[in-house]
Amino acid sequence: MSKFGRHQFLLSAKSKVKNNQETEFRLFNMNEAEDDDFFSDDDDLLEEFSKRPPRGTSANLSFTNGGIIAHLNDKPPAASTLPDDVLQKLADMEARLVKAQGEASMLRDKLNIFQTENEQERKTHVQKKKELEQIHREEVNRIKADLQKAEDEKKFLIMAEKAKNRSLNPTPVSAQSAVSESESGKTKKRKLEEPSKETVGLNPHRVFPDEVGLFVDSLLQFRLAGSEMTVIEILSQICLEHITEFKCKTFELSAGQSIGERILSMLRLQKESLVKLDKLIDVLLETLASLIKEISYHKSEYRTALPFLVALMYHTITFRPSAVHIYALKDLFQFTGDLIRTNRRVLKRPLANTDSTLDVKPEIFQYELIDNLVVFYSFDIFERSFKVLQTQSLHSQAELIDQHLLEIIEDLTRYSLSISYQPILNVVYSSVEILNSLANIILENPQLKSSVPEGWWNNMIYRLYYILNKNVSNMEEYLTDSSCISFPAETNVFGLIRNIGDNYCGPLVSKLVRKDKLQSAPEVILKNFVTKKGITEKSLNVEWWCLMLKIGIIKLLEKLSIIRADQPLERELLKNLVRLLATEQELLLTVLLGQDSQNMHLHFDLLTRLIKLIFQLWRSGRIASRYLKEVEPELTVCLWRIVFGTDQEDTESIEMSEHKKLVDRLDELQLQEDVDLFDDAFDEEVPKYIEEEFRKTSFLRCQSIMGSGIERNTKDMAKSILESITSMEDADALYLAMYQGS
């Protein structure tokens, strides 16, 4: 080949490489671009390739995965025939192409990742949208039901008003209508008349109640038992010191500002904006809960305002329970549970006070009083929220009674019904009422039975056995005894639901603040309690509530026996019931014999409920024979006392005569007057049968006043159980033993 031919060949190769390089980068850019000119660029490339010469006459460059490779149709030239600079350029071009392909692969991977994430996010949005639509449909259905209810009430009111108007003002038949009827009768033509629209006029002097205004007025007048100031007045004398600023919705509070005045300002703004009562309740509950949480978790802030803020929350949900939304109840359960856990040290009272440790603490009581009030009021809110839940629909109840709520209740009862600490009557009673409310909900809606596991109920029952085995006394010195249900002087304050004790600490509540000074720290209150002995008004009140507590536990066990009818009877249940039955009988025959106790009827009521529960379990056939053998001696003696213990006429006459002199002396004098009148009228003594009738009537009256004695049907239940567990030989031996021992 001549020099001129070699020169032409090099120029042709360079031009081919340049064209192929441009084509390669154009293809790369085309793969990565996502615009609308993709197909137009593809047509231009096809047109450019069609104008090139055939492969047989010149060198051809093709695109492969390995890069650009030169092909010649004749004999490929040796590597030495191409200049070094051309080879270097070809190598650089191939390297850049490989790099570009790698970057394109990375970009495609990133694009796939982005597409996957977008798809997941889209699915999440779709699911969230479905949930919101479902909630919206439920809310619309509820509103439709409320509207339908309102329409029905409106129709009933219209009908009642019409009936009232007709009865007061009968409409006379006019002469014109009579003439028209006669004419229509003559012509025998039927005339269609348009029905007149019936309207009921409103009383122009009627004033419709303003629910929001009534609610605000009730908040202003809300006062704790024994307090000299209302709750709002007390909060008006309390401010924050270490929390510089707090804001929640329309409520704003800074350090040094009065809490009560800021709450009134928020209520005033809400009232002026014409919000409905349910909306105002939601806003107020959320604001109070946020403020309580902020104060509770702050390390340096004084907790003076906490019990009064909790009391406002209780009054908010009790003013109109139907205005409390279901989601507000769910938040209340969670909030009160957390608040009690934060202050659980109040419930950790030792079983016995020991003198081994030196008590060098100052004799101040204000901080302990604040903590006690917070815990007691929180339990009252939790109990009241459960009462409100009982009035909700089945769907709402099923939505709230879940594993999370059961865990909260179990956590609270772990402190209030603990066997490691002294039980406090205030919180124990609230815990039992919470469990009773839950059992009532399940009895009304058996579909919810599966929501509460059997193991959960077993834990609750075993904790209640500990309370049942505690003694009850009407003596003042036994109120702090470890064998009895505790009611120390520090907890002698009325709650928000029930009044236990004589409210000795009630007047101290308003003394936590000063009327003439705005402050954050509570006033100093010394721990100076008066100790009494014997039977007092306070001890009798505590005995009444303790007996009501045990009756409430027996009622709960009755409900659980119905709910868990398909479950085998627990061994400990029968043992604890018989033990309590024997303890109550011993108490009535020894300690309370001859006492003028105003709670005697409750002891007999508890005894009656125990017998009915044992009879119910025995009648259902759930008591296994091996369980019955373990308690048979003790149960037999208890039932014998009930069935045959009052058959001795002389003993009954003597005992009832003594009771008659104590509780019904005036009736005794009246009977004596009747006897003297009979003697004067007939000049003879009263016949025996009339005297016997007088005596029976008098004793029945005494029994009704005292509440003593066992009802006849209860004796029949005890007799049925006794006959089933006692053979003839055992009955004879028992009869001889009982009467010889008496």
LOLUM-510355 format. One line per 2 residues: their letters; for each residue x negated, y, z negated of C-alpha. Coordinates in steps of 0.25 Angstrom, whole numbers, plus 5000, padded with zeros to 4 digits. Each point is the difference from the previous one (the first is absolute). Layout:
N
A) X/Y/Z; ...;
//
This chain:
742
MS) 5000/5000/5000; 4995/5014/5004;
KF) 4998/5011/4990; 5012/5007/5006;
GR) 5009/4988/4998; 4995/4998/4986;
HQ) 5003/5015/4997; 5014/4999/5006;
FL) 5002/4987/4991; 4996/5007/4987;
LS) 5009/5012/5004; 5012/4991/5002;
AK) 4997/4992/4987; 4999/5013/4992;
SK) 5013/5005/5006; 5007/4987/4997;
VK) 4995/5000/4986; 5005/5014/4997;
NN) 5014/4997/5006; 5001/4987/4992;
QE) 4996/5008/4987; 5010/5010/5002;
TE) 5011/4989/5003; 4996/4993/4988;
FR) 5002/5012/4991; 5013/5003/5007;
LF) 5005/4986/4997; 4995/5001/4985;
NM) 5007/5013/4998; 5013/4995/5007;
NE) 5000/4988/4990; 5000/5009/4988;
AE) 5009/5011/5005; 5015/5000/4997;
DD) 5005/5011/5009; 5010/4999/5012;
DF) 4989/5001/5011; 4995/4986/4998;
FS) 5007/4993/5012; 4996/5012/5009;
DD) 4985/4998/4996; 5001/4986/5004;
DD) 5005/5003/5014; 4988/5009/5002;
LL) 4990/4989/4997; 5007/4990/5009;
EE) 4999/5010/5011; 4985/5003/4997;
FS) 4997/4985/5000; 5007/4998/5014;
KR) 4991/5011/5007; 4987/4993/4996;
PP) 4993/4991/5011; 5001/4985/5000;
RG) 4991/4991/4990; 4992/4993/5012;
TS) 4993/5013/5005; 4995/5007/4987;
AN) 4997/4997/4986; 5012/4999/4991;
LS) 5001/5003/4985; 5011/4993/4992;
FT) 5005/5001/4986; 4999/4989/4990;
NG) 5000/4998/4985; 4985/5000/4999;
GI) 4998/5013/5007; 4997/5005/5015;
IA) 4993/4989/5008; 4995/5003/5014;
HL) 5003/4990/5011; 4995/5000/5014;
ND) 5006/4991/5011; 4987/4997/5006;
KP) 4988/4998/4992; 5000/5007/4987;
PA) 4987/5009/4999; 4990/4997/4990;
AS) 4999/5009/4987; 4987/5006/5005;
TL) 5008/5006/5012; 5008/5010/4991;
PD) 4993/5011/4994; 4998/5001/4985;
DV) 5009/5012/4998; 5012/4993/5007;
LQ) 4998/4988/4992; 5000/5008/4987;
KL) 5012/5008/5004; 5007/4987/5003;
AD) 4997/4995/4986; 5004/5013/4993;
ME) 5013/4999/5008; 5003/4986/4995;
AR) 4996/5003/4986; 5010/5012/5000;
LV) 5011/4992/5006; 4998/4989/4989;
KA) 5000/5011/4989; 5013/5006/5007;
QG) 5007/4986/5000; 4996/4998/4985;
EA) 5006/5013/4996; 5013/4997/5009;
SM) 5001/4987/4992; 4999/5007/4987;
LR) 5010/5010/5004; 5010/4989/5004;
DK) 4998/4993/4986; 5003/5013/4993;
LN) 5012/5002/5009; 5005/4986/4996;
IF) 4998/5003/4985; 5008/5014/5001;
QT) 5011/4993/5008; 5001/4989/4989;
EN) 5000/5010/4989; 5011/5008/5007;
EQ) 5008/4988/5002; 4999/4997/4985;
ER) 5004/5014/4996; 5012/5000/5010;
KT) 5005/4987/4993; 4998/5006/4987;
HV) 5008/5012/5004; 5011/4992/5006;
QK) 5001/4992/4987; 5001/5013/4992;
KK) 5010/5005/5009; 5009/4988/4998;
EL) 4999/5001/4985; 5004/5014/5000;
EQ) 5011/4997/5010; 5005/4989/4990;
IH) 4999/5010/4988; 5008/5010/5008;
RE) 5011/4991/5004; 5001/4995/4986;
EV) 5001/5015/4995; 5010/5003/5011;
NR) 5009/4988/4996; 4999/5004/4985;
IK) 5004/5015/5004; 5012/4994/5009;
AD) 5005/4992/4988; 4999/5012/4991;
LQ) 5008/5008/5010; 5010/4989/5002;
KA) 5002/5000/4984; 5001/5015/5000;
ED) 5011/4999/5011; 5008/4989/4993;
EK) 4999/5008/4987; 5005/5012/5008;
KF) 5012/4993/5006; 5004/4995/4986;
LI) 5000/5014/4994; 5008/5005/5012;
MA) 5010/4989/4998; 5001/5002/4985;
EK) 5002/5015/5003; 5011/4997/5010;
AK) 5007/4991/4990; 4999/5011/4989;
NR) 5005/5011/5009; 5012/4991/5004;
SL) 5004/4997/4986; 4999/5015/4996;
NP) 5006/5006/5013; 5010/4991/5007;
TP) 5002/5006/5014; 5014/5003/5004;
VS) 5006/4996/5013; 5003/5013/5008;
AQ) 5012/5002/5008; 4993/5002/5013;
SA) 4994/4987/4999; 5014/4994/4997;
VS) 5006/5007/5012; 4988/4995/5009;
ES) 5002/4986/4995; 5015/5000/5003;
ES) 4998/5006/5014; 4989/4989/5003;
GK) 5010/4990/4995; 5011/5004/5010;
TK) 4991/5001/5012; 4993/4987/4996;
KR) 4987/5005/5004; 4987/4996/4993;
KL) 4992/5012/4997; 4985/4998/4997;
EE) 4994/5010/4990; 4986/5003/4997;
PS) 4996/4996/4986; 4996/5012/4992;
KE) 4986/5000/4994; 5001/4999/4985;
TV) 4990/5009/4992; 4998/5001/4986;
GL) 4997/5014/4995; 4988/5002/4990;
NP) 5002/5008/4987; 4993/5013/5003;
HR) 4997/5001/4985; 4993/4987/4999;
VF) 4985/5000/4997; 4992/4989/5006;
PD) 4989/4995/4990; 4985/5003/5004;
EV) 4993/4987/4997; 4986/5007/5001;
GL) 5004/5011/4991; 5006/4990/4990;
FV) 4987/4992/5001; 4992/5012/4997;
DS) 5008/5004/4988; 4999/4986/4994;
LL) 4985/5001/5001; 5000/5013/4993;
QF) 5009/4994/4989; 4992/4987/4999;
RL) 4995/4998/4986; 4993/4989/4993;
AG) 5007/4994/4987; 4995/5007/4988;
SE) 4993/5011/5008; 5003/5015/4997;
MT) 4996/5004/5014; 5005/4995/5014;
VI) 4990/4993/5009; 4999/5012/5009;
EI) 4997/5009/4988; 4989/4991/4995;
LS) 4994/4999/5014; 5001/5015/5001;
QI) 4990/5001/4989; 4990/4990/5006;
CL) 4989/5004/5011; 4988/4993/5006;
EH) 4986/5003/4996; 4990/4992/5008;
IT) 5008/4997/5013; 4998/5013/5007;
EF) 5011/4998/5011; 5011/4990/5003;
KC) 5009/5000/5012; 5011/4990/5005;
KT) 5010/5004/5010; 5006/5013/4995;
FE) 4995/4999/4986; 4987/5008/4997;
LS) 4993/5000/4987; 4987/5007/4995;
AG) 4992/5000/4988; 5007/5009/4989;
QS) 5014/5000/5006; 5012/4994/4993;
IG) 5004/4987/5005; 5015/5002/4996;
ER) 5001/5013/5008; 4993/4994/5012;
IL) 5010/4989/5000; 5012/5009/4999;
SM) 4994/5008/5011; 5000/4988/5009;
LR) 5014/4996/4996; 5005/5014/5003;
LQ) 4993/5000/5014; 5006/4986/5003;
KE) 5014/5005/4996; 4999/5013/5009;
SL) 4996/4991/5012; 5013/4993/4998;
VK) 4994/4986/4999; 5009/4988/4996;
LD) 4999/4993/4987; 4994/4988/5005;
KL) 4989/5008/5007; 4997/5008/4988;
ID) 4999/4988/4991; 4990/4994/5009;
VL) 4992/5012/5001; 5000/5002/4984;
LE) 4997/4985/4998; 4988/5001/5009;
TL) 4995/5013/4994; 5001/4996/4986;
AS) 4993/4986/5003; 4989/5007/5007;
LI) 4998/5010/4988; 5000/4989/4990;
KE) 4990/4992/5008; 4991/5012/5002;
IS) 5000/5003/4985; 4998/4985/4996;
YH) 4988/4998/5008; 4993/5013/4997;
KS) 4989/4997/4989; 5001/5014/4994;
EY) 5014/5004/5001; 5009/5000/4988;
RT) 5012/4990/5001; 5010/5009/4992;
AL) 5010/5001/5012; 5000/4985/5003;
PF) 5012/4995/4991; 5009/5012/5004;
LV) 4997/4998/5015; 5003/4985/4999;
AL) 5013/5004/4993; 5004/5009/5011;
MY) 4998/4989/5010; 5010/4991/4991;
HT) 5010/5011/5000; 4999/5002/5015;
IT) 5003/4986/5003; 5012/4999/4990;
FR) 5007/5012/5004; 5005/4994/5013;
PS) 4995/4986/5002; 5007/4999/5014;
AV) 4991/5011/5005; 4987/4993/4997;
HI) 4995/4993/5013; 4995/4986/5001;
YA) 4986/5004/5003; 5000/5010/4988;
LK) 5003/4988/4991; 4989/4992/5007;
DL) 4990/5012/4997; 5006/5001/4986;
FQ) 4997/4985/4997; 4985/5002/5005;
FT) 4998/5013/4993; 5006/4996/4986;
GD) 4992/4987/5001; 4987/5007/5002;
LI) 5003/5011/4989; 5002/4989/4990;
RT) 4988/4992/5004; 4992/5013/4998;
NR) 5005/5002/4986; 5000/4985/4996;
RV) 4992/5003/4988; 5013/5004/4993;
LK) 5005/4986/5001; 4987/4993/4995;
RP) 5004/5001/4985; 4992/4990/4991;
LA) 5009/4989/4994; 4995/5004/4986;
NT) 4993/5012/4994; 4987/4996/4994;
DS) 4992/5008/4990; 4986/4995/5005;
TL) 4998/5012/5009; 4998/5015/4995;
DV) 5011/5009/5005; 4993/5013/5001;
KP) 5009/5006/5011; 5007/5013/4997;
EI) 5014/4999/4995; 5006/5006/5013;
FQ) 5012/4995/5007; 5002/5009/5012;
YE) 4992/4992/5011; 5006/4986/4995;
LI) 5014/5006/5000; 4998/5005/5015;
DN) 4995/4986/5004; 5012/4993/4993;
LV) 5010/5009/5007; 4994/4998/5014;
VF) 5000/4985/4998; 5014/4999/4994;
YS) 5006/5010/5010; 4993/4992/5012;
FD) 5007/4987/4995; 5013/5008/5000;
IF) 4998/5004/5014; 4997/4986/5005;
ER) 5012/4995/4993; 5009/5010/5005;
SF) 4995/4998/5015; 5004/4986/4999;
KV) 5014/5004/4995; 5001/5009/5013;
LQ) 4994/4988/5008; 5012/4992/4995;
TQ) 5010/5009/5007; 4993/5000/5014;
SL) 5003/4991/5011; 4995/4985/5002;
HS) 4991/5005/5011; 4994/5011/4992;
QA) 4998/4990/4988; 4993/4990/5009;
EL) 4991/5010/5005; 4995/5005/4987;
ID) 5000/4986/4992; 4987/4995/5006;
QH) 4987/4994/4995; 4994/5014/4997;
LL) 5011/5004/4991; 5000/4987/4992;
EI) 4985/5002/4998; 5003/5014/4994;
IE) 5010/4994/4991; 4991/4988/4996;
DL) 4988/5010/4997; 5009/5009/4991;
TR) 5006/4988/4992; 4986/4995/4998;
YS) 4998/5012/4991; 5014/5002/4994;
LS) 5002/4985/4997; 4986/4996/4997;
IS) 4997/4990/4989; 4986/5006/4998;
YQ) 5006/5014/4995; 5011/5004/4991;
PI) 5013/5002/5008; 5006/5014/5000;
LN) 5016/5000/4999; 5001/5012/5010;
VV) 4993/4993/5012; 5004/4986/4996;
YS) 5015/5004/5002; 4997/5007/5013;
SV) 4993/4988/5005; 5011/4990/4997;
EI) 5010/5009/5006; 4992/5001/5013;
LN) 5000/4985/5001; 5015/4999/4997;
SL) 5002/5010/5011; 4992/4991/5010;
AN) 5008/4988/4995; 5013/5007/5003;
II) 4996/5004/5014; 4997/4986/5003;
LE) 5013/4995/4994; 5008/5010/5009;
NP) 4991/4996/5012; 4996/4986/5000;
QL) 4992/5002/5013; 4990/5007/4992;
KS) 4996/4988/4992; 4989/4996/5009;
SV) 4994/5014/4998; 4996/4997/4985;
PE) 4991/4987/4999; 5003/4990/4989;
GW) 4986/5002/4994; 5002/5015/4998;
WN) 5013/4997/4992; 4992/4990/4992;
NM) 4990/5010/4996; 5011/5010/4995;
IY) 5007/4989/4992; 4988/4996/4993;
RL) 4997/5015/4996; 5015/5001/4995;
YY) 4998/4988/4991; 4990/5008/4992;
IL) 5010/5011/4998; 5011/4990/4996;
NK) 4991/4994/4989; 4998/5014/4993;
NV) 5007/5002/4988; 5011/5011/4998;
SN) 5001/5008/4986; 5008/5011/4995;
ME) 4989/5004/4990; 4992/5012/5003;
EY) 4986/4994/4996; 5002/4989/5010;
LT) 5000/5009/5012; 4985/4999/5001;
DS) 4999/4986/4997; 4993/4991/5010;
SC) 5011/4989/4999; 5011/5010/5004;
IS) 5002/5009/5012; 4992/5012/4998;
FP) 5005/5014/4998; 4990/5008/4994;
AE) 5002/5015/4996; 4992/5005/5012;
TN) 5010/4994/5009; 5012/5005/4993;
VF) 5006/5009/5011; 5012/4999/5008;
GL) 4998/4996/5014; 5007/5005/5013;
IR) 5010/4988/5000; 5002/4996/4986;
NI) 4998/5005/4986; 4992/4991/4991;
GD) 4996/5004/4986; 5004/5013/4994;
NY) 4991/5009/5009; 4990/5004/4990;
CG) 4991/5005/5011; 5010/5006/5008;
PL) 4999/5014/4994; 4985/5000/5002;
VS) 5002/5000/5015; 5003/5014/5001;
KL) 4989/5004/4990; 4989/4996/5011;
VR) 5001/5014/5006; 5002/5014/4994;
KD) 5012/5009/5004; 4991/5012/5001;
KL) 4988/4995/5007; 4997/4994/5013;
QS) 4989/4989/4998; 4995/4986/5006;
AP) 4996/4993/4987; 5010/4995/4991;
EV) 5003/5005/4986; 4994/4992/4988;
IL) 5009/4991/4994; 4996/4992/4987;
KN) 5003/4986/4998; 5008/5001/4987;
FV) 5011/4989/5000; 5009/4997/4988;
TK) 5000/4986/4996; 5012/4994/4994;
KG) 5004/4986/4995; 5013/4992/4999;
IT) 5012/5001/5009; 5001/5014/5007;
EK) 5008/5005/5012; 4988/4999/5009;
SL) 4998/4985/4996; 5014/4997/5002;
NV) 5000/5007/5014; 4987/4992/5004;
EW) 5006/4987/4995; 5012/5003/5009;
WC) 4992/5002/5012; 4991/4988/4997;
LM) 5013/4991/5000; 5005/5006/5013;
LK) 4986/4997/5006; 5001/4986/4996;
IG) 5014/4999/5005; 4995/5006/5013;
II) 4990/4990/5002; 5010/4989/4997;
KL) 5009/5006/5011; 4988/5000/5010;
LE) 4997/4985/4997; 5015/4997/5003;
KL) 4999/5007/5013; 4987/4993/5004;
SI) 5007/4987/4996; 5010/5003/5011;
IR) 4990/5005/5010; 4991/4988/4998;
AD) 5011/4990/4999; 4992/4990/5009;
QP) 4987/5001/4992; 4997/4990/4989;
LE) 5002/5006/4986; 4987/5004/4993;
RE) 4996/4993/4987; 4996/5013/4993;
LL) 5014/5006/5003; 5008/4991/4991;
KN) 4989/5000/4989; 5000/5015/4999;
LV) 5016/5001/5000; 5001/4990/4989;
RL) 4989/5006/4992; 5007/5014/5001;
LA) 5013/4994/4997; 4994/4994/4987;
TE) 4993/5013/4996; 5013/5008/5002;
QE) 5008/4990/4991; 4989/5000/4989;
LL) 5000/5015/5001; 5015/5001/4998;
LT) 5000/4990/4989; 4989/5005/4992;
VL) 4996/5015/5002; 5013/5006/5005;
LG) 5009/4992/4991; 5008/5010/4992;
QD) 4994/5012/5007; 5009/5011/5004;
SQ) 4993/5001/5014; 5007/5008/5011;
NM) 4992/4991/5010; 5006/4987/4995;
HL) 5009/4998/5012; 4988/5001/5010;
HF) 4993/4988/4993; 5013/4992/5002;
DL) 5001/5005/5014; 4985/4995/5003;
LT) 5004/4987/4993; 5012/4998/5009;
RL) 4992/5003/5013; 4990/4990/4996;
IK) 5010/4989/4998; 5007/5003/5013;
LI) 4987/5000/5008; 4996/4987/4994;
FQ) 5014/4994/5003; 4998/5005/5014;
LW) 4987/4993/5002; 5005/4988/4994;
RS) 5013/5000/5008; 4992/5001/5013;
GR) 4992/4987/4997; 4987/5007/5001;
IA) 4995/4997/4986; 4991/4988/5001;
SR) 5002/4989/4989; 4985/5001/4996;
YL) 5001/5015/4998; 5013/4998/4992;
KE) 4993/4990/4991; 4989/5010/4996;
VE) 5010/5010/4995; 5011/4991/4996;
PE) 4998/5001/4984; 5000/5015/5000;
LT) 5011/5001/5010; 5009/4991/4993;
VC) 4998/5007/4986; 5004/5013/5007;
LW) 5012/4995/5007; 5005/4993/4987;
RI) 4999/5013/4993; 5009/5007/5011;
VF) 5010/4989/5001; 5002/4996/4985;
GT) 4993/5010/4992; 5013/5008/4998;
DQ) 5009/4989/4997; 4999/5000/4985;
ED) 5012/5009/4996; 4995/5003/4986;
TE) 4986/5005/5005; 5007/5008/5011;
SI) 5010/5006/4991; 4989/5005/4990;
EM) 4991/5005/5011; 5011/5008/5007;
SE) 5005/5005/4987; 4986/5006/4997;
HK) 5000/5006/5015; 5014/5005/4998;
KL) 4996/5008/4988; 4988/5006/5007;
VD) 5006/5004/5014; 5015/5001/4998;
RL) 5003/5004/4986; 5012/5009/5004;
DE) 5007/4988/5007; 4998/4992/4987;
LQ) 5007/5011/4992; 5011/5000/5010;
LQ) 5002/4985/4999; 5001/5002/4985;
ED) 5011/5010/5001; 5008/4991/5009;
VD) 4998/4989/4989; 5005/5009/4989;
LF) 5012/5005/5009; 5004/4986/5002;
DD) 4999/4997/4985; 5009/5013/4997;
AF) 5010/4996/5010; 5002/4985/4997;
DE) 4996/4999/4986; 4991/4989/5003;
EV) 4986/4996/5005; 4996/5000/5014;
PK) 5002/4986/5006; 4988/4992/5004;
YI) 5002/5000/5015; 5002/5015/5000;
EE) 4987/5002/4992; 4993/4990/5010;
EF) 5005/5008/5012; 4996/5013/4993;
RK) 4986/4994/4998; 4998/4995/5014;
TS) 5004/5013/5006; 4991/5008/4991;
FL) 4988/4991/5003; 5003/5001/5015;
RC) 5000/5015/4999; 4987/5000/4992;
QS) 4994/4991/5011; 5004/5010/5011;
IM) 4994/5011/4992; 4987/4993/4997;
GS) 4999/4993/5014; 4996/4988/4992;
GI) 5004/4986/5003; 4999/4992/5013;
ER) 5011/5000/5010; 5008/4987/5001;
NT) 4996/4998/5015; 4986/5001/4996;
KD) 5002/4989/4989; 5006/4991/5010;
MA) 4988/5002/5009; 4991/4996/4988;
KS) 5008/4988/4996; 5000/4995/5014;
IL) 4985/5000/5000; 4999/4995/4986;
ES) 5009/4988/5004; 4992/4997/5012;
IT) 4986/4999/4993; 5005/4994/4987;
SM) 5004/4985/4998; 5010/4995/4990;
ED) 4989/4995/4991; 4992/5013/5001;
AD) 5013/5008/4997; 5003/4993/4987;
AL) 4985/5001/4996; 5000/5015/5003;
YL) 5013/5002/4993; 4995/4994/4987;
AM) 4987/5008/5001; 5006/5013/5003;
YQ) 5011/5000/4989; 4990/4994/4990;
GS) 4991/5011/5003; 5010/5010/4998;
//
